[in-house]
């Protein structure tokens, strides 16, 4: 019986040590080495939705989208959808054309709440949450705090 308890305890410790104790932050993400492109990531109840605003190989701006439940709390693995021919800002509504899975797989592995590795279309990019005004990690903690 002691063997069972020790084995079970070792298993629990192994599983617990592999779990990440953070949740990725929703917001605007980018690769600081490649300004101009970016990613909007929204996470609600472990479901991640991403919009990638990037450029094609001739420089035309394009948007891709994807959504799926995270694996654990730090891995996103899905397919990129391509939508085009939508409505301009001051035009009458027209139904856009969406091609599900058109741009192939996308994988995001979050290392921390604000850093990740993104892979799609054969490229691997280090991305981070865009910080508008909050400063470094320590400065972010100095904001307004409320106790309820």
N, C-alpha and C positions, 0 to 999 in steps of 0.2 A: 504494500500500500504506500509506503514512503516513496518508492520509486515512481509510482504514478503521480504523487503530489509534486515531486521534484521535476518530473518531465512536464507536467502541466504548467507549473510555474515558469519553467524555461521557455515553453511555447508562448505563454502570455507575454513574457518579457521580450521575446523575439518579435512578436506581432506588434506590440506597443512601440518598440524602438523603430519600426519601419514606418509608422504613421507620422505624417507631418502635422505639427501643431500650429498651423496657420491656415488662413483662408485668403486666397488671392483677392486683391482689391479691384473693384469695378472702376472704370474710368478710361481715360485716353492713354494708350500705350504707344511707344515708338522705339526706334533704334536711333540713339543720338548721333551715330556715325552716318546716318542716312536721313537727314531731315527732309520733309516733304511728303513722306509716306507715313501712314499711321494705322492704328487699330483701336477701335472702340470695343471694349470688353465689358459686358454686363453679366453679373452673376446673381441669380436669384434662386434660393433653395437648391443649391448645388447644380443648377442648370446654367450653362455658359452660352451666351450668344455673342458672336464676334462680327464686326463689320471691318473689313480690310479695305482701306482706300489707298490704292497703289497705282502704278502706271504699267501699261503694257510695253512690249519691246520697241515700240516706235514713239513712246512718250505720251500716249493718250491716257487720261485718268480713267480708272475703272474701279468699281466697287464689287467686292465679294462678300457674301454672308455665310454664316454657318451657326448651327446651334445643336447642343447635345448635353446630356448630363455628364459631369466630370467623373473621371475614374478616381476613386478616393476623393481627395480634395485638391489634387495638384496636377492631374493629367487630363488633357482634352484631346480627343482623337475623333475626327469626323471628316466630312467631305465638304468642299467649298462649292457654294452655289453661285451662279452668275446671273445677274438680272440686268437687263438693258432695255432701252427704248421706252423709258418712263416719261412722266410728265415734267415739263420744265416749271420753274417757280410761278410764272404768270400765265401759264397755258391752261386750257381746259383739260380735265382728267383723261388720260388714255391708259389702258391696261398695259403694264409693263410685261415683258417676256422674261420668264425665269427658267433657267435650265439647272435642275437639281443635280449636284455632284459634278458639274461641268469641269471644274478646275482641279479635280482630284483631291487627294487626302490633305488634311491639315492636322498637325500635331503641335500642342503647346505643353511644355513641361515647366511648371512653376517651381523655381528654386526657393523663392521667398514670396512674401505678400506683394512685392513690387518689382520682382525680376523674374524673367522666364526665357526659355529658348523656344522659338517658333520655327516650324519647318513646314514649308509648302512650296510647290512647283520646283522641287529640287534644291531650294535654297534653305540654309539654316541661319537664323538671325537671333542675336541676343537682343531682347526687348526689355524695356522697363516702363513702369507707369510714369507718365509725364507729370512733372511736379510744377504747377503754375507758380505758387507763391509760398509754399509751406517750408521750404528749406530742406536741410538734411533730416535724417531719421530722428535725431534728438530734438531739433527745432519743431518738428511736427507735433511732438508731445506737449509743447508749450501753449497750445491753443486754448480755447475756452473749454472748461470742464464743468460738468453739472452732475450733482449727486441727487438721485431721486429715491 
